[in-house]
Amino acid sequence: MIENMLMNGEDIRGKLLLPYLNNLGIYASEISLEKSFSIRLGKSECPAAGRSDILCQRNEKNPIH
C-alpha cells in the first residue's frame, strides 16, 4: 500500500504541479523544464551556474504574483 503512495519528482511534476500551474492560467508554452542558467555575482569574474526544475515566464516576466 505505501509503495503506491510514493511519488518521484517526475510524478509530482506531471501529476500535481503542471496541472496546478495550468489551473492558474499558465500555458505549457510558458513553462520550461530543467533549464540551465548562469549568473555573475557582483563584479567578480566568478560566474555561478545552476538549473531550474521549472521556470514559468510570460513575456520574459514571472506570471505568478
C-alpha positions in Angstrom: 0.0 0.0 0.0 2.8 2.5 0.9 4.6 1.8 -2.4 1.5 3.1 -4.3 1.7 6.4 -2.4 5.4 7.2 -3.1 6.0 9.6 -6.0 9.2 10.6 -7.6 10.0 14.1 -8.9 8.6 13.4 -12.4 5.4 12.1 -10.9 4.9 15.1 -8.7 5.7 17.5 -11.6 3.5 15.7 -14.1 0.5 14.8 -11.9 0.4 17.7 -9.4 2.5 20.7 -10.3 1.8 21.1 -14.1 -2.0 20.7 -13.7 -1.9 23.2 -10.8 0.0 25.7 -13.0 -2.4 25.2 -15.8 -5.3 25.9 -13.4 -3.6 29.2 -12.6 -3.8 30.1 -16.3 -0.2 29.3 -17.1 0.1 27.6 -20.5 2.5 24.7 -21.3 4.3 27.1 -23.8 5.2 29.4 -20.9 6.8 26.6 -18.8 10.5 25.5 -19.2 11.6 22.3 -17.6 15.2 21.7 -16.3 16.6 24.9 -17.9 20.2 25.6 -17.3 21.3 29.2 -16.4 24.3 31.1 -15.3 24.7 34.3 -13.2 27.6 36.6 -12.4 27.8 37.5 -8.7 28.8 41.1 -8.2 31.7 42.4 -10.3 33.7 39.3 -9.9 34.7 37.1 -12.9 33.5 34.0 -11.0 30.2 33.0 -12.6 27.9 30.6 -10.9 25.8 28.0 -12.9 22.6 26.1 -12.0 19.5 24.5 -13.3 15.9 25.3 -12.5 13.5 22.4 -12.3 10.6 24.5 -13.5 10.6 28.1 -14.9 7.4 30.0 -15.7 7.7 33.0 -18.0 5.2 35.2 -19.8 6.8 37.8 -22.0 10.1 37.2 -20.2 8.4 38.1 -16.8 7.2 36.0 -13.9 3.4 35.4 -14.4 2.8 34.4 -10.8 2.3 37.3 -8.4 
